[in-house]
Amino acid sequence: MKEIVGKATVGLRDKKTHEIIAVYPEQVNSLNDETKKKVKDWYYIQGCANEETLLHCYVDILRENELH
């Protein structure tokens, strides 16, 4: 598990390409199981079709240079 110092931006990445699928709108203090569930639940709520996408992605810390 990656450690976060301060707050960080997280999002979903594709398991194969590691490309960013979605950026979670809130910054988080840690990347624990609770945070991962919260991010995935948020993405699912954006559209039920996202359920299939969730099978092929993971929650990760996003670096500032990736967000531009």
PDB file of N, CA, C and O in Angstrom:
ATOM      1  N   MET A   1       0.846  -1.176   0.000  1.00  0.00           N
ATOM      2  CA  MET A   1       0.000   0.000   0.000  1.00  0.00           C
ATOM      3  C   MET A   1       0.889   1.236   0.000  1.00  0.00           C
ATOM      4  O   MET A   1       1.857   1.315   0.756  1.00  0.00           O
ATOM      5  N   LYS A   2       0.555   2.192  -0.847  1.00  0.00           N
ATOM      6  CA  LYS A   2       1.308   3.444  -0.906  1.00  0.00           C
ATOM      7  C   LYS A   2       0.907   4.330   0.261  1.00  0.00           C
ATOM      8  O   LYS A   2      -0.262   4.392   0.641  1.00  0.00           O
ATOM      9  N   GLU A   3       1.891   5.010   0.819  1.00  0.00           N
ATOM     10  CA  GLU A   3       1.628   5.911   1.936  1.00  0.00           C
ATOM     11  C   GLU A   3       1.447   7.329   1.414  1.00  0.00           C
ATOM     12  O   GLU A   3       2.159   7.770   0.512  1.00  0.00           O
ATOM     13  N   ILE A   4       0.490   8.032   1.993  1.00  0.00           N
ATOM     14  CA  ILE A   4       0.197   9.402   1.589  1.00  0.00           C
ATOM     15  C   ILE A   4       0.658  10.352   2.696  1.00  0.00           C
ATOM     16  O   ILE A   4       0.344  10.157   3.870  1.00  0.00           O
ATOM     17  N   VAL A   5       1.394  11.362   2.307  1.00  0.00           N
ATOM     18  CA  VAL A   5       1.801  12.405   3.243  1.00  0.00           C
ATOM     19  C   VAL A   5       0.921  13.599   2.936  1.00  0.00           C
ATOM     20  O   VAL A   5       1.004  14.170   1.848  1.00  0.00           O
ATOM     21  N   GLY A   6       0.078  13.983   3.884  1.00  0.00           N
ATOM     22  CA  GLY A   6      -0.885  15.052   3.628  1.00  0.00           C
ATOM     23  C   GLY A   6      -2.072  14.496   2.867  1.00  0.00           C
ATOM     24  O   GLY A   6      -2.471  13.351   3.081  1.00  0.00           O
ATOM     25  N   LYS A   7      -2.633  15.294   1.986  1.00  0.00           N
ATOM     26  CA  LYS A   7      -3.771  14.857   1.177  1.00  0.00           C
ATOM     27  C   LYS A   7      -3.296  14.572  -0.238  1.00  0.00           C
ATOM     28  O   LYS A   7      -2.336  15.170  -0.723  1.00  0.00           O
ATOM     29  N   ALA A   8      -3.995  13.640  -0.893  1.00  0.00           N
ATOM     30  CA  ALA A   8      -3.602  13.271  -2.249  1.00  0.00           C
ATOM     31  C   ALA A   8      -4.836  13.093  -3.120  1.00  0.00           C
ATOM     32  O   ALA A   8      -5.935  12.829  -2.634  1.00  0.00           O
ATOM     33  N   THR A   9      -4.622  13.246  -4.410  1.00  0.00           N
ATOM     34  CA  THR A   9      -5.657  12.993  -5.395  1.00  0.00           C
ATOM     35  C   THR A   9      -5.550  11.537  -5.815  1.00  0.00           C
ATOM     36  O   THR A   9      -4.461  11.046  -6.113  1.00  0.00           O
ATOM     37  N   VAL A  10      -6.676  10.857  -5.838  1.00  0.00           N
ATOM     38  CA  VAL A  10      -6.702   9.464  -6.259  1.00  0.00           C
ATOM     39  C   VAL A  10      -7.685   9.300  -7.406  1.00  0.00           C
ATOM     40  O   VAL A  10      -8.492  10.185  -7.691  1.00  0.00           O
ATOM     41  N   GLY A  11      -7.597   8.167  -8.045  1.00  0.00           N
ATOM     42  CA  GLY A  11      -8.514   7.883  -9.133  1.00  0.00           C
ATOM     43  C   GLY A  11      -8.439   6.423  -9.512  1.00  0.00           C
ATOM     44  O   GLY A  11      -7.779   5.620  -8.850  1.00  0.00           O
ATOM     45  N   LEU A  12      -9.123   6.096 -10.583  1.00  0.00           N
ATOM     46  CA  LEU A  12      -9.146   4.729 -11.083  1.00  0.00           C
ATOM     47  C   LEU A  12      -8.229   4.615 -12.284  1.00  0.00           C
ATOM     48  O   LEU A  12      -8.203   5.492 -13.148  1.00  0.00           O
ATOM     49  N   ARG A  13      -7.471   3.517 -12.331  1.00  0.00           N
ATOM     50  CA  ARG A  13      -6.588   3.228 -13.455  1.00  0.00           C
ATOM     51  C   ARG A  13      -6.970   1.884 -14.069  1.00  0.00           C
ATOM     52  O   ARG A  13      -7.437   0.978 -13.379  1.00  0.00           O
ATOM     53  N   ASP A  14      -6.762   1.778 -15.364  1.00  0.00           N
ATOM     54  CA  ASP A  14      -6.959   0.525 -16.068  1.00  0.00           C
ATOM     55  C   ASP A  14      -5.853  -0.451 -15.658  1.00  0.00           C
ATOM     56  O   ASP A  14      -4.683  -0.070 -15.617  1.00  0.00           O
ATOM     57  N   LYS A  15      -6.205  -1.696 -15.356  1.00  0.00           N
ATOM     58  CA  LYS A  15      -5.217  -2.683 -14.898  1.00  0.00           C
ATOM     59  C   LYS A  15      -4.184  -3.024 -15.953  1.00  0.00           C
ATOM     60  O   LYS A  15      -3.041  -3.327 -15.610  1.00  0.00           O
ATOM     61  N   LYS A  16      -4.548  -2.983 -17.219  1.00  0.00           N
ATOM     62  CA  LYS A  16      -3.604  -3.348 -18.280  1.00  0.00           C
ATOM     63  C   LYS A  16      -2.767  -2.164 -18.752  1.00  0.00           C
ATOM     64  O   LYS A  16      -1.543  -2.266 -18.838  1.00  0.00           O
ATOM     65  N   THR A  17      -3.413  -1.050 -19.055  1.00  0.00           N
ATOM     66  CA  THR A  17      -2.707   0.089 -19.635  1.00  0.00           C
ATOM     67  C   THR A  17      -2.221   1.089 -18.588  1.00  0.00           C
ATOM     68  O   THR A  17      -1.340   1.903 -18.864  1.00  0.00           O
ATOM     69  N   HIS A  18      -2.792   1.027 -17.395  1.00  0.00           N
ATOM     70  CA  HIS A  18      -2.488   1.946 -16.286  1.00  0.00           C
ATOM     71  C   HIS A  18      -2.902   3.380 -16.594  1.00  0.00           C
ATOM     72  O   HIS A  18      -2.484   4.311 -15.905  1.00  0.00           O
ATOM     73  N   GLU A  19      -3.725   3.561 -17.632  1.00  0.00           N
ATOM     74  CA  GLU A  19      -4.244   4.890 -17.951  1.00  0.00           C
ATOM     75  C   GLU A  19      -5.314   5.275 -16.935  1.00  0.00           C
ATOM     76  O   GLU A  19      -6.001   4.417 -16.381  1.00  0.00           O
ATOM     77  N   ILE A  20      -5.443   6.574 -16.703  1.00  0.00           N
ATOM     78  CA  ILE A  20      -6.444   7.080 -15.765  1.00  0.00           C
ATOM     79  C   ILE A  20      -7.830   6.967 -16.399  1.00  0.00           C
ATOM     80  O   ILE A  20      -8.052   7.424 -17.520  1.00  0.00           O
ATOM     81  N   ILE A  21      -8.749   6.355 -15.670  1.00  0.00           N
ATOM     82  CA  ILE A  21     -10.135   6.213 -16.124  1.00  0.00           C
ATOM     83  C   ILE A  21     -10.990   7.335 -15.544  1.00  0.00           C
ATOM     84  O   ILE A  21     -11.829   7.910 -16.238  1.00  0.00           O
ATOM     85  N   ALA A  22     -10.770   7.640 -14.270  1.00  0.00           N
ATOM     86  CA  ALA A  22     -11.548   8.685 -13.597  1.00  0.00           C
ATOM     87  C   ALA A  22     -10.731   9.248 -12.441  1.00  0.00           C
ATOM     88  O   ALA A  22      -9.919   8.549 -11.835  1.00  0.00           O
ATOM     89  N   VAL A  23     -10.961  10.515 -12.150  1.00  0.00           N
ATOM     90  CA  VAL A  23     -10.314  11.191 -11.023  1.00  0.00           C
ATOM     91  C   VAL A  23     -11.374  11.422  -9.957  1.00  0.00           C
ATOM     92  O   VAL A  23     -12.404  12.045 -10.215  1.00  0.00           O
ATOM     93  N   TYR A  24     -11.114  10.915  -8.759  1.00  0.00           N
ATOM     94  CA  TYR A  24     -12.038  11.098  -7.640  1.00  0.00           C
ATOM     95  C   TYR A  24     -12.052  12.579  -7.268  1.00  0.00           C
ATOM     96  O   TYR A  24     -10.991  13.192  -7.156  1.00  0.00           O
ATOM     97  N   PRO A  25     -13.242  13.166  -7.076  1.00  0.00           N
ATOM     98  CA  PRO A  25     -13.332  14.622  -6.883  1.00  0.00           C
ATOM     99  C   PRO A  25     -12.842  15.155  -5.539  1.00  0.00           C
ATOM    100  O   PRO A  25     -12.724  16.370  -5.375  1.00  0.00           O
ATOM    101  N   GLU A  26     -12.560  14.297  -4.590  1.00  0.00           N
ATOM    102  CA  GLU A  26     -12.092  14.748  -3.274  1.00  0.00           C
ATOM    103  C   GLU A  26     -10.683  14.220  -3.024  1.00  0.00           C
ATOM    104  O   GLU A  26     -10.332  13.134  -3.486  1.00  0.00           O
ATOM    105  N   GLN A  27      -9.885  14.982  -2.301  1.00  0.00           N
ATOM    106  CA  GLN A  27      -8.570  14.494  -1.907  1.00  0.00           C
ATOM    107  C   GLN A  27      -8.737  13.608  -0.684  1.00  0.00           C
ATOM    108  O   GLN A  27      -9.666  13.789   0.102  1.00  0.00           O
ATOM    109  N   VAL A  28      -7.835  12.653  -0.529  1.00  0.00           N
ATOM    110  CA  VAL A  28      -7.937  11.690   0.574  1.00  0.00           C
ATOM    111  C   VAL A  28      -6.668  11.724   1.414  1.00  0.00           C
ATOM    112  O   VAL A  28      -5.623  12.200   0.969  1.00  0.00           O
ATOM    113  N   ASN A  29      -6.777  11.206   2.650  1.00  0.00           N
ATOM    114  CA  ASN A  29      -5.646  11.165   3.573  1.00  0.00           C
ATOM    115  C   ASN A  29      -4.883   9.853   3.504  1.00  0.00           C
ATOM    116  O   ASN A  29      -3.706   9.797   3.863  1.00  0.00           O
ATOM    117  N   SER A  30      -5.544   8.798   3.046  1.00  0.00           N
ATOM    118  CA  SER A  30      -4.880   7.494   2.974  1.00  0.00           C
ATOM    119  C   SER A  30      -5.508   6.663   1.868  1.00  0.00           C
ATOM    120  O   SER A  30      -6.621   6.932   1.414  1.00  0.00           O
ATOM    121  N   LEU A  31      -4.774   5.657   1.451  1.00  0.00           N
ATOM    122  CA  LEU A  31      -5.255   4.771   0.398  1.00  0.00           C
ATOM    123  C   LEU A  31      -5.498   3.390   1.004  1.00  0.00           C
ATOM    124  O   LEU A  31      -4.861   2.407   0.626  1.00  0.00           O
ATOM    125  N   ASN A  32      -6.426   3.341   1.945  1.00  0.00           N
ATOM    126  CA  ASN A  32      -6.758   2.085   2.599  1.00  0.00           C
ATOM    127  C   ASN A  32      -7.980   1.450   1.929  1.00  0.00           C
ATOM    128  O   ASN A  32      -8.513   1.990   0.959  1.00  0.00           O
ATOM    129  N   ASP A  33      -8.409   0.321   2.444  1.00  0.00           N
ATOM    130  CA  ASP A  33      -9.548  -0.392   1.848  1.00  0.00           C
ATOM    131  C   ASP A  33     -10.825   0.438   1.865  1.00  0.00           C
ATOM    132  O   ASP A  33     -11.621   0.375   0.928  1.00  0.00           O
ATOM    133  N   GLU A  34     -11.021   1.210   2.915  1.00  0.00           N
ATOM    134  CA  GLU A  34     -12.212   2.058   3.013  1.00  0.00           C
ATOM    135  C   GLU A  34     -12.214   3.124   1.914  1.00  0.00           C
ATOM    136  O   GLU A  34     -13.243   3.375   1.287  1.00  0.00           O
ATOM    137  N   THR A  35     -11.069   3.740   1.690  1.00  0.00           N
ATOM    138  CA  THR A  35     -10.952   4.755   0.640  1.00  0.00           C
ATOM    139  C   THR A  35     -11.172   4.133  -0.729  1.00  0.00           C
ATOM    140  O   THR A  35     -11.882   4.700  -1.560  1.00  0.00           O
ATOM    141  N   LYS A  36     -10.578   2.985  -0.972  1.00  0.00           N
ATOM    142  CA  LYS A  36     -10.738   2.297  -2.256  1.00  0.00           C
ATOM    143  C   LYS A  36     -12.210   1.990  -2.520  1.00  0.00           C
ATOM    144  O   LYS A  36     -12.693   2.175  -3.637  1.00  0.00           O
ATOM    145  N   LYS A  37     -12.919   1.523  -1.498  1.00  0.00           N
ATOM    146  CA  LYS A  37     -14.346   1.231  -1.652  1.00  0.00           C
ATOM    147  C   LYS A  37     -15.128   2.504  -1.947  1.00  0.00           C
ATOM    148  O   LYS A  37     -16.025   2.500  -2.791  1.00  0.00           O
ATOM    149  N   LYS A  38     -14.796   3.589  -1.260  1.00  0.00           N
ATOM    150  CA  LYS A  38     -15.480   4.868  -1.462  1.00  0.00           C
ATOM    151  C   LYS A  38     -15.308   5.358  -2.903  1.00  0.00           C
ATOM    152  O   LYS A  38     -16.262   5.833  -3.518  1.00  0.00           O
ATOM    153  N   VAL A  39     -14.095   5.242  -3.436  1.00  0.00           N
ATOM    154  CA  VAL A  39     -13.814   5.684  -4.811  1.00  0.00           C
ATOM    155  C   VAL A  39     -14.589   4.817  -5.803  1.00  0.00           C
ATOM    156  O   VAL A  39     -15.200   5.338  -6.736  1.00  0.00           O
ATOM    157  N   LYS A  40     -14.567   3.514  -5.608  1.00  0.00           N
ATOM    158  CA  LYS A  40     -15.285   2.617  -6.524  1.00  0.00           C
ATOM    159  C   LYS A  40     -16.793   2.824  -6.437  1.00  0.00           C
ATOM    160  O   LYS A  40     -17.482   2.793  -7.457  1.00  0.00           O
ATOM    161  N   ASP A  41     -17.307   3.033  -5.235  1.00  0.00           N
ATOM    162  CA  ASP A  41     -18.742   3.311  -5.074  1.00  0.00           C
ATOM    163  C   ASP A  41     -19.118   4.611  -5.784  1.00  0.00           C
ATOM    164  O   ASP A  41     -20.148   4.681  -6.454  1.00  0.00           O
ATOM    165  N   TRP A  42     -18.283   5.635  -5.637  1.00  0.00           N
ATOM    166  CA  TRP A  42     -18.524   6.921  -6.314  1.00  0.00           C
ATOM    167  C   TRP A  42     -18.591   6.712  -7.823  1.00  0.00           C
ATOM    168  O   TRP A  42     -19.488   7.238  -8.481  1.00  0.00           O
ATOM    169  N   TYR A  43     -17.656   5.956  -8.370  1.00  0.00           N
ATOM    170  CA  TYR A  43     -17.617   5.735  -9.815  1.00  0.00           C
ATOM    171  C   TYR A  43     -18.836   4.942 -10.278  1.00  0.00           C
ATOM    172  O   TYR A  43     -19.406   5.237 -11.329  1.00  0.00           O
ATOM    173  N   TYR A  44     -19.231   3.951  -9.510  1.00  0.00           N
ATOM    174  CA  TYR A  44     -20.407   3.142  -9.857  1.00  0.00           C
ATOM    175  C   TYR A  44     -21.661   4.016  -9.929  1.00  0.00           C
ATOM    176  O   TYR A  44     -22.486   3.848 -10.827  1.00  0.00           O
ATOM    177  N   ILE A  45     -21.803   4.936  -8.997  1.00  0.00           N
ATOM    178  CA  ILE A  45     -22.974   5.815  -8.942  1.00  0.00           C
ATOM    179  C   ILE A  45     -23.043   6.721 -10.169  1.00  0.00           C
ATOM    180  O   ILE A  45     -24.127   7.161 -10.552  1.00  0.00           O
ATOM    181  N   GLN A  46     -21.899   7.004 -10.787  1.00  0.00           N
ATOM    182  CA  GLN A  46     -21.879   7.865 -11.977  1.00  0.00           C
ATOM    183  C   GLN A  46     -22.634   7.232 -13.144  1.00  0.00           C
ATOM    184  O   GLN A  46     -23.090   7.932 -14.048  1.00  0.00           O
ATOM    185  N   GLY A  47     -22.764   5.907 -13.119  1.00  0.00           N
ATOM    186  CA  GLY A  47     -23.508   5.207 -14.169  1.00  0.00           C
ATOM    187  C   GLY A  47     -23.402   3.713 -13.966  1.00  0.00           C
ATOM    188  O   GLY A  47     -22.299   3.197 -13.786  1.00  0.00           O
ATOM    189  N   CYS A  48     -24.495   3.015 -13.990  1.00  0.00           N
ATOM    190  CA  CYS A  48     -24.503   1.576 -13.740  1.00  0.00           C
ATOM    191  C   CYS A  48     -23.658   0.809 -14.755  1.00  0.00           C
ATOM    192  O   CYS A  48     -23.166  -0.278 -14.453  1.00  0.00           O
ATOM    193  N   ALA A  49     -23.487   1.359 -15.945  1.00  0.00           N
ATOM    194  CA  ALA A  49     -22.642   0.701 -16.951  1.00  0.00           C
ATOM    195  C   ALA A  49     -21.190   0.647 -16.483  1.00  0.00           C
ATOM    196  O   ALA A  49     -20.396  -0.131 -17.012  1.00  0.00           O
ATOM    197  N   ASN A  50     -20.846   1.456 -15.511  1.00  0.00           N
ATOM    198  CA  ASN A  50     -19.487   1.487 -14.991  1.00  0.00           C
ATOM    199  C   ASN A  50     -19.129   0.223 -14.215  1.00  0.00           C
ATOM    200  O   ASN A  50     -17.958  -0.008 -13.912  1.00  0.00           O
ATOM    201  N   GLU A  51     -20.109  -0.580 -13.899  1.00  0.00           N
ATOM    202  CA  GLU A  51     -19.858  -1.818 -13.159  1.00  0.00           C
ATOM    203  C   GLU A  51     -18.869  -2.704 -13.910  1.00  0.00           C
ATOM    204  O   GLU A  51     -17.977  -3.290 -13.296  1.00  0.00           O
ATOM    205  N   GLU A  52     -19.012  -2.806 -15.211  1.00  0.00           N
ATOM    206  CA  GLU A  52     -18.091  -3.605 -16.029  1.00  0.00           C
ATOM    207  C   GLU A  52     -16.690  -3.009 -15.997  1.00  0.00           C
ATOM    208  O   GLU A  52     -15.707  -3.744 -15.901  1.00  0.00           O
ATOM    209  N   THR A  53     -16.591  -1.705 -16.074  1.00  0.00           N
ATOM    210  CA  THR A  53     -15.292  -1.030 -16.045  1.00  0.00           C
ATOM    211  C   THR A  53     -14.577  -1.286 -14.723  1.00  0.00           C
ATOM    212  O   THR A  53     -13.359  -1.463 -14.699  1.00  0.00           O
ATOM    213  N   LEU A  54     -15.325  -1.307 -13.632  1.00  0.00           N
ATOM    214  CA  LEU A  54     -14.723  -1.516 -12.312  1.00  0.00           C
ATOM    215  C   LEU A  54     -14.006  -2.856 -12.195  1.00  0.00           C
ATOM    216  O   LEU A  54     -13.093  -3.001 -11.381  1.00  0.00           O
ATOM    217  N   LEU A  55     -14.403  -3.818 -12.986  1.00  0.00           N
ATOM    218  CA  LEU A  55     -13.743  -5.125 -12.960  1.00  0.00           C
ATOM    219  C   LEU A  55     -12.330  -5.051 -13.521  1.00  0.00           C
ATOM    220  O   LEU A  55     -11.508  -5.930 -13.261  1.00  0.00           O
ATOM    221  N   HIS A  56     -12.048  -4.013 -14.283  1.00  0.00           N
ATOM    222  CA  HIS A  56     -10.772  -3.905 -14.980  1.00  0.00           C
ATOM    223  C   HIS A  56      -9.958  -2.696 -14.540  1.00  0.00           C
ATOM    224  O   HIS A  56      -9.135  -2.190 -15.303  1.00  0.00           O
ATOM    225  N   CYS A  57     -10.183  -2.230 -13.312  1.00  0.00           N
ATOM    226  CA  CYS A  57      -9.429  -1.067 -12.856  1.00  0.00           C
ATOM    227  C   CYS A  57      -9.076  -1.191 -11.375  1.00  0.00           C
ATOM    228  O   CYS A  57      -9.574  -2.067 -10.668  1.00  0.00           O
ATOM    229  N   TYR A  58      -8.210  -0.295 -10.934  1.00  0.00           N
ATOM    230  CA  TYR A  58      -7.805  -0.256  -9.539  1.00  0.00           C
ATOM    231  C   TYR A  58      -7.667   1.197  -9.095  1.00  0.00           C
ATOM    232  O   TYR A  58      -7.506   2.094  -9.922  1.00  0.00           O
ATOM    233  N   VAL A  59      -7.732   1.420  -7.794  1.00  0.00           N
ATOM    234  CA  VAL A  59      -7.604   2.757  -7.223  1.00  0.00           C
ATOM    235  C   VAL A  59      -6.127   3.027  -6.984  1.00  0.00           C
ATOM    236  O   VAL A  59      -5.408   2.179  -6.455  1.00  0.00           O
ATOM    237  N   ASP A  60      -5.678   4.218  -7.380  1.00  0.00           N
ATOM    238  CA  ASP A  60      -4.267   4.555  -7.247  1.00  0.00           C
ATOM    239  C   ASP A  60      -4.119   6.052  -6.969  1.00  0.00           C
ATOM    240  O   ASP A  60      -5.016   6.845  -7.253  1.00  0.00           O
ATOM    241  N   ILE A  61      -2.972   6.415  -6.411  1.00  0.00           N
ATOM    242  CA  ILE A  61      -2.634   7.820  -6.201  1.00  0.00           C
ATOM    243  C   ILE A  61      -2.242   8.397  -7.555  1.00  0.00           C
ATOM    244  O   ILE A  61      -1.487   7.777  -8.304  1.00  0.00           O
ATOM    245  N   LEU A  62      -2.748   9.569  -7.865  1.00  0.00           N
ATOM    246  CA  LEU A  62      -2.441  10.223  -9.131  1.00  0.00           C
ATOM    247  C   LEU A  62      -1.452  11.347  -8.889  1.00  0.00           C
ATOM    248  O   LEU A  62      -1.617  12.148  -7.969  1.00  0.00           O
ATOM    249  N   ARG A  63      -0.430  11.399  -9.715  1.00  0.00           N
ATOM    250  CA  ARG A  63       0.590  12.436  -9.588  1.00  0.00           C
ATOM    251  C   ARG A  63       0.101  13.718 -10.263  1.00  0.00           C
ATOM    252  O   ARG A  63      -0.686  13.675 -11.209  1.00  0.00           O
ATOM    253  N   GLU A  64       0.569  14.827  -9.774  1.00  0.00           N
ATOM    254  CA  GLU A  64       0.137  16.150 -10.274  1.00  0.00           C
ATOM    255  C   GLU A  64       0.344  16.280 -11.777  1.00  0.00           C
ATOM    256  O   GLU A  64      -0.516  16.822 -12.471  1.00  0.00           O
ATOM    257  N   ASN A  65       1.470  15.791 -12.291  1.00  0.00           N
ATOM    258  CA  ASN A  65       1.748  15.940 -13.722  1.00  0.00           C
ATOM    259  C   ASN A  65       0.819  15.083 -14.588  1.00  0.00           C
ATOM    260  O   ASN A  65       0.729  15.327 -15.791  1.00  0.00           O
ATOM    261  N   GLU A  66       0.142  14.110 -14.033  1.00  0.00           N
ATOM    262  CA  GLU A  66      -0.795  13.282 -14.784  1.00  0.00           C
ATOM    263  C   GLU A  66      -2.149  13.961 -14.943  1.00  0.00           C
ATOM    264  O   GLU A  66      -2.949  13.554 -15.787  1.00  0.00           O
ATOM    265  N   LEU A  67      -2.410  14.968 -14.160  1.00  0.00           N
ATOM    266  CA  LEU A  67      -3.725  15.602 -14.130  1.00  0.00           C
ATOM    267  C   LEU A  67      -3.847  16.753 -15.098  1.00  0.00           C
ATOM    268  O   LEU A  67      -4.903  17.383 -15.159  1.00  0.00           O
ATOM    269  N   HIS A  68      -2.832  17.048 -15.841  1.00  0.00           N
ATOM    270  CA  HIS A  68      -2.861  18.185 -16.767  1.00  0.00           C
ATOM    271  C   HIS A  68      -2.897  17.727 -18.192  1.00  0.00           C
ATOM    272  O   HIS A  68      -2.924  18.552 -19.105  1.00  0.00           O
TER     273      HIS A  68
END
